[in-house]
Amino acid sequence: MIKAMTHPYSIEYLDTQKKLKKTIKQARKALKKMNIVVRKGHETSTTLAREQERWANLIVNAETDFLKEEELFKAHDNKKPVVKKLVTTGKK
């Protein structure tokens, strides 16, 4: 919330960015654990392939959401604000 107030990003943009990073991190951890389990012989390689496909789909969905929010941010950011003239006051 504070980052959204100090940066020109919307809260939704920051949330989707955080979700994408979190999904990638979780995928790395899960696949690393699954590789160890497969090496030890507790699971088959087809289970590993299914798990890889599942995490790939989750990452693609998170990236799609992030790119959509990024496009909305860019569209909103490209709108030029109304420039107000500064009026100086004081003694001459």
N, CA, C and O atoms as a DFTB+ gen file, in Angstrom:
368 C
 N C O
     1  1       0.823      -1.183       0.000
     2  2       0.000       0.000       0.000
     3  2       0.873       1.255       0.000
     4  3       0.597       2.208      -0.729
     5  1       1.917       1.253       0.812
     6  2       2.798       2.410       0.876
     7  2       3.525       2.586      -0.447
     8  3       3.720       3.709      -0.911
     9  1       3.928       1.466      -1.056
    10  2       4.632       1.538      -2.334
    11  2       3.733       2.148      -3.400
    12  3       4.204       2.902      -4.251
    13  1       2.457       1.831      -3.360
    14  2       1.515       2.396      -4.326
    15  2       1.340       3.892      -4.106
    16  3       1.081       4.633      -5.054
    17  1       1.478       4.338      -2.873
    18  2       1.324       5.758      -2.597
    19  2       2.572       6.542      -2.984
    20  3       2.478       7.719      -3.333
    21  1       3.744       5.900      -2.927
    22  2       4.981       6.606      -3.225
    23  2       5.438       6.415      -4.657
    24  3       6.336       7.125      -5.108
    25  1       4.849       5.477      -5.385
    26  2       5.207       5.225      -6.774
    27  2       3.974       5.442      -7.652
    28  3       2.845       5.406      -7.163
    29  1       4.189       5.664      -8.924
    30  2       3.039       5.946      -9.792
    31  2       2.282       4.707     -10.250
    32  3       1.608       4.754     -11.279
    33  1       2.373       3.603      -9.519
    34  2       1.709       2.367      -9.915
    35  2       0.409       2.195      -9.143
    36  3       0.257       2.699      -8.030
    37  1      -0.524       1.475      -9.754
    38  2      -1.771       1.188      -9.059
    39  2      -1.566      -0.006      -8.126
    40  3      -0.601      -0.757      -8.269
    41  1      -2.461      -0.168      -7.194
    42  2      -2.378      -1.282      -6.250
    43  2      -2.553      -2.601      -6.985
    44  3      -1.897      -3.588      -6.653
    45  1      -3.433      -2.629      -7.981
    46  2      -3.658      -3.853      -8.749
    47  2      -2.399      -4.264      -9.498
    48  3      -2.070      -5.448      -9.570
    49  1      -1.696      -3.280     -10.056
    50  2      -0.444      -3.547     -10.775
    51  2       0.580      -4.173      -9.837
    52  3       1.220      -5.169     -10.176
    53  1       0.728      -3.585      -8.663
    54  2       1.696      -4.100      -7.692
    55  2       1.296      -5.481      -7.182
    56  3       2.157      -6.332      -6.957
    57  1      -0.011      -5.711      -6.998
    58  2      -0.480      -7.023      -6.544
    59  2      -0.194      -8.105      -7.570
    60  3       0.254      -9.196      -7.218
    61  1      -0.451      -7.808      -8.844
    62  2      -0.202      -8.821      -9.874
    63  2       1.284      -9.061     -10.058
    64  3       1.700     -10.180     -10.358
    65  1       2.092      -8.018      -9.881
    66  2       3.544      -8.188      -9.966
    67  2       4.031      -9.089      -8.830
    68  3       4.862      -9.973      -9.039
    69  1       3.509      -8.857      -7.638
    70  2       3.878      -9.666      -6.478
    71  2       3.414     -11.110      -6.657
    72  3       4.134     -12.046      -6.308
    73  1       2.209     -11.287      -7.200
    74  2       1.671     -12.625      -7.436
    75  2       2.535     -13.391      -8.434
    76  3       2.789     -14.581      -8.251
    77  1       2.986     -12.714      -9.484
    78  2       3.838     -13.352     -10.490
    79  2       5.156     -13.803      -9.873
    80  3       5.593     -14.933     -10.091
    81  1       5.789     -12.924      -9.104
    82  2       7.054     -13.282      -8.457
    83  2       6.867     -14.454      -7.499
    84  3       7.696     -15.362      -7.449
    85  1       5.779     -14.428      -6.744
    86  2       5.497     -15.486      -5.777
    87  2       5.248     -16.814      -6.481
    88  3       5.719     -17.854      -6.019
    89  1       4.517     -16.794      -7.587
    90  2       4.228     -18.012      -8.339
    91  2       5.506     -18.622      -8.893
    92  3       5.692     -19.837      -8.831
    93  1       6.383     -17.792      -9.430
    94  2       7.650     -18.292      -9.975
    95  2       8.495     -18.907      -8.866
    96  3       9.095     -19.965      -9.050
    97  1       8.539     -18.247      -7.725
    98  2       9.318     -18.754      -6.595
    99  2       8.762     -20.089      -6.100
   100  3       9.523     -21.019      -5.833
   101  1       7.436     -20.185      -5.978
   102  2       6.812     -21.430      -5.531
   103  2       7.045     -22.552      -6.535
   104  3       7.255     -23.701      -6.147
   105  1       7.008     -22.223      -7.820
   106  2       7.227     -23.235      -8.858
   107  2       8.640     -23.798      -8.769
   108  3       8.839     -25.009      -8.867
   109  1       9.610     -22.924      -8.584
   110  2      11.001     -23.392      -8.455
   111  2      11.149     -24.340      -7.270
   112  3      11.769     -25.397      -7.383
   113  1      10.574     -23.952      -6.136
   114  2      10.671     -24.794      -4.942
   115  2       9.987     -26.138      -5.145
   116  3      10.546     -27.183      -4.811
   117  1       8.777     -26.108      -5.693
   118  2       8.013     -27.347      -5.869
   119  2       8.698     -28.288      -6.845
   120  3       8.756     -29.495      -6.607
   121  1       9.216     -27.749      -7.936
   122  2       9.875     -28.604      -8.926
   123  2      11.208     -29.138      -8.411
   124  3      11.610     -30.251      -8.751
   125  1      11.879     -28.353      -7.601
   126  2      13.125     -28.827      -6.998
   127  2      12.838     -30.004      -6.068
   128  3      13.548     -31.009      -6.094
   129  1      11.797     -29.874      -5.250
   130  2      11.413     -30.967      -4.352
   131  2      10.970     -32.191      -5.136
   132  3      11.308     -33.318      -4.776
   133  1      10.210     -31.972      -6.216
   134  2       9.728     -33.088      -7.023
   135  2      10.888     -33.814      -7.700
   136  3      10.864     -35.039      -7.813
   137  1      11.895     -33.083      -8.149
   138  2      13.073     -33.718      -8.751
   139  2      13.777     -34.624      -7.750
   140  3      14.225     -35.715      -8.104
   141  1      13.875     -34.181      -6.512
   142  2      14.515     -34.989      -5.472
   143  2      13.707     -36.253      -5.218
   144  3      14.273     -37.337      -5.085
   145  1      12.392     -36.120      -5.150
   146  2      11.514     -37.270      -4.903
   147  2      11.616     -38.273      -6.053
   148  3      11.635     -39.481      -5.820
   149  1      11.681     -37.784      -7.279
   150  2      11.796     -38.673      -8.442
   151  2      13.149     -39.383      -8.431
   152  3      13.224     -40.575      -8.732
   153  1      14.208     -38.669      -8.091
   154  2      15.539     -39.291      -8.031
   155  2      15.599     -40.403      -6.990
   156  3      16.251     -41.427      -7.191
   157  1      14.908     -40.181      -5.877
   158  2      14.905     -41.201      -4.824
   159  2      14.013     -42.377      -5.178
   160  3      14.094     -43.423      -4.533
   161  1      13.168     -42.232      -6.184
   162  2      12.330     -43.328      -6.634
   163  2      10.965     -43.396      -5.985
   164  3      10.263     -44.396      -6.136
   165  1      10.573     -42.361      -5.270
   166  2       9.263     -42.354      -4.617
   167  2       8.138     -42.004      -5.592
   168  3       6.986     -42.374      -5.364
   169  1       8.458     -41.301      -6.661
   170  2       7.478     -40.904      -7.679
   171  2       8.041     -41.228      -9.058
   172  3       9.239     -41.457      -9.220
   173  1       7.147     -41.242     -10.050
   174  2       7.575     -41.530     -11.417
   175  2       7.840     -40.228     -12.172
   176  3       7.463     -39.142     -11.732
   177  1       8.496     -40.372     -13.313
   178  2       8.810     -39.185     -14.109
   179  2       7.558     -38.591     -14.753
   180  3       7.542     -37.404     -15.081
   181  1       6.515     -39.393     -14.936
   182  2       5.272     -38.837     -15.486
   183  2       4.617     -37.881     -14.489
   184  3       4.006     -36.887     -14.881
   185  1       4.748     -38.187     -13.212
   186  2       4.231     -37.278     -12.185
   187  2       5.002     -35.965     -12.226
   188  3       4.423     -34.890     -12.073
   189  1       6.304     -36.062     -12.434
   190  2       7.131     -34.864     -12.551
   191  2       6.698     -34.036     -13.758
   192  3       6.596     -32.812     -13.668
   193  1       6.446     -34.691     -14.873
   194  2       6.019     -33.981     -16.083
   195  2       4.676     -33.283     -15.865
   196  3       4.486     -32.151     -16.308
   197  1       3.745     -33.955     -15.184
   198  2       2.449     -33.343     -14.886
   199  2       2.613     -32.120     -13.986
   200  3       1.962     -31.093     -14.176
   201  1       3.492     -32.260     -13.012
   202  2       3.740     -31.148     -12.087
   203  2       4.378     -29.964     -12.821
   204  3       4.026     -28.812     -12.569
   205  1       5.309     -30.249     -13.723
   206  2       5.925     -29.176     -14.507
   207  2       4.889     -28.465     -15.374
   208  3       4.901     -27.239     -15.486
   209  1       4.006     -29.228     -15.977
   210  2       2.961     -28.643     -16.821
   211  2       2.006     -27.792     -15.988
   212  3       1.591     -26.715     -16.415
   213  1       1.665     -28.279     -14.807
   214  2       0.765     -27.539     -13.918
   215  2       1.364     -26.186     -13.539
   216  3       0.693     -25.156     -13.617
   217  1       2.635     -26.199     -13.126
   218  2       3.280     -24.957     -12.724
   219  2       3.492     -24.028     -13.916
   220  3       3.411     -22.808     -13.774
   221  1       3.762     -24.595     -15.080
   222  2       3.910     -23.763     -16.281
   223  2       2.603     -23.029     -16.584
   224  3       2.619     -21.851     -16.943
   225  1       1.477     -23.720     -16.439
   226  2       0.173     -23.081     -16.663
   227  2      -0.095     -21.983     -15.640
   228  3      -0.624     -20.925     -15.985
   229  1       0.267     -22.230     -14.388
   230  2       0.068     -21.211     -13.353
   231  2       0.914     -19.966     -13.634
   232  3       0.455     -18.840     -13.442
   233  1       2.147     -20.180     -14.088
   234  2       3.026     -19.049     -14.399
   235  2       2.490     -18.271     -15.596
   236  3       2.503     -17.040     -15.594
   237  1       2.020     -18.982     -16.612
   238  2       1.459     -18.313     -17.793
   239  2       0.246     -17.475     -17.404
   240  3       0.095     -16.349     -17.878
   241  1      -0.614     -18.011     -16.551
   242  2      -1.792     -17.254     -16.099
   243  2      -1.383     -16.002     -15.326
   244  3      -1.965     -14.934     -15.516
   245  1      -0.384     -16.133     -14.457
   246  2       0.082     -14.983     -13.679
   247  2       0.720     -13.938     -14.594
   248  3       0.518     -12.739     -14.401
   249  1       1.492     -14.387     -15.593
   250  2       2.105     -13.453     -16.538
   251  2       1.040     -12.724     -17.362
   252  3       1.166     -11.529     -17.631
   253  1       0.008     -13.441     -17.754
   254  2      -1.075     -12.831     -18.525
   255  2      -1.763     -11.738     -17.713
   256  3      -2.030     -10.650     -18.222
   257  1      -2.046     -12.034     -16.454
   258  2      -2.664     -11.031     -15.579
   259  2      -1.760      -9.812     -15.418
   260  3      -2.224      -8.673     -15.458
   261  1      -0.461     -10.068     -15.236
   262  2       0.488      -8.975     -15.047
   263  2       0.588      -8.116     -16.305
   264  3       0.594      -6.888     -16.217
   265  1       0.665      -8.746     -17.465
   266  2       0.770      -7.989     -18.713
   267  2      -0.484      -7.146     -18.961
   268  3      -0.400      -6.035     -19.484
   269  1      -1.643      -7.683     -18.579
   270  2      -2.885      -6.929     -18.729
   271  2      -2.859      -5.684     -17.838
   272  3      -3.230      -4.595     -18.276
   273  1      -2.423      -5.849     -16.594
   274  2      -2.333      -4.702     -15.685
   275  2      -1.281      -3.706     -16.161
   276  3      -1.455      -2.495     -16.019
   277  1      -0.190      -4.218     -16.725
   278  2       0.864      -3.344     -17.233
   279  2       0.344      -2.504     -18.402
   280  3       0.654      -1.316     -18.499
   281  1      -0.439      -3.112     -19.284
   282  2      -1.030      -2.376     -20.401
   283  2      -2.001      -1.309     -19.894
   284  3      -2.026      -0.193     -20.415
   285  1      -2.796      -1.650     -18.881
   286  2      -3.707      -0.659     -18.304
   287  2      -2.933       0.501     -17.692
   288  3      -3.327       1.660     -17.825
   289  1      -1.832       0.183     -17.022
   290  2      -1.011       1.222     -16.410
   291  2      -0.408       2.125     -17.480
   292  3      -0.407       3.348     -17.340
   293  1       0.110       1.510     -18.562
   294  2       0.706       2.310     -19.631
   295  2      -0.343       3.188     -20.311
   296  3      -0.071       4.340     -20.650
   297  1      -1.534       2.642     -20.507
   298  2      -2.605       3.427     -21.123
   299  2      -2.992       4.599     -20.227
   300  3      -3.228       5.707     -20.710
   301  1      -3.055       4.355     -18.938
   302  2      -3.394       5.418     -17.991
   303  2      -2.252       6.423     -17.886
   304  3      -2.491       7.624     -17.759
   305  1      -1.010       5.935     -17.939
   306  2       0.164       6.784     -17.793
   307  2       0.363       7.673     -19.017
   308  3       0.904       8.772     -18.896
   309  1      -0.063       7.219     -20.188
   310  2       0.130       7.998     -21.410
   311  2      -0.807       9.190     -21.517
   312  3      -0.580      10.094     -22.321
   313  1      -1.851       9.192     -20.714
   314  2      -2.740      10.349     -20.716
   315  2      -1.985      11.533     -20.126
   316  3      -1.448      11.458     -19.020
   317  1      -1.954      12.599     -20.864
   318  2      -1.200      13.760     -20.400
   319  2      -2.050      14.560     -19.416
   320  3      -3.197      14.891     -19.713
   321  1      -1.501      14.864     -18.270
   322  2      -2.267      15.644     -17.299
   323  2      -2.396      17.098     -17.760
   324  3      -1.590      17.596     -18.547
   325  1      -3.399      17.734     -17.263
   326  2      -3.611      19.139     -17.582
   327  2      -2.532      19.945     -16.871
   328  3      -2.344      19.833     -15.660
   329  1      -1.837      20.749     -17.643
   330  2      -0.761      21.553     -17.075
   331  2      -1.354      22.877     -16.615
   332  3      -1.973      23.606     -17.390
   333  1      -1.154      23.161     -15.366
   334  2      -1.657      24.417     -14.822
   335  2      -0.526      25.434     -14.835
   336  3       0.628      25.107     -14.560
   337  1      -0.874      26.656     -15.156
   338  2       0.125      27.713     -15.155
   339  2       0.387      28.137     -13.716
   340  3      -0.534      28.295     -12.914
   341  1       1.648      28.312     -13.419
   342  2       2.015      28.775     -12.092
   343  2       1.921      30.296     -12.054
   344  3       2.453      30.991     -12.920
   345  1       1.257      30.776     -11.069
   346  2       1.106      32.217     -10.904
   347  2       1.961      32.615      -9.722
   348  3       1.786      32.117      -8.609
   349  1       2.880      33.511      -9.977
   350  2       3.733      33.958      -8.887
   351  2       3.050      35.108      -8.168
   352  3       2.465      35.992      -8.792
   353  1       3.132      35.082      -6.887
   354  2       2.554      36.161      -6.090
   355  2       3.656      36.742      -5.236
   356  3       4.631      36.068      -4.905
   357  1       3.495      37.941      -4.901
   358  2       4.476      38.570      -4.041
   359  2       4.793      39.979      -4.512
   360  3       4.180      40.493      -5.448
   361  1       5.739      40.577      -3.862
   362  2       6.112      41.954      -4.190
   363  2       7.064      41.956      -5.369
   364  3       7.870      41.043      -5.552
   365  1       6.946      43.009      -6.163
   366  2       7.843      43.159      -7.311
   367  2       8.989      44.036      -6.963
   368  3       9.855      44.283      -7.802
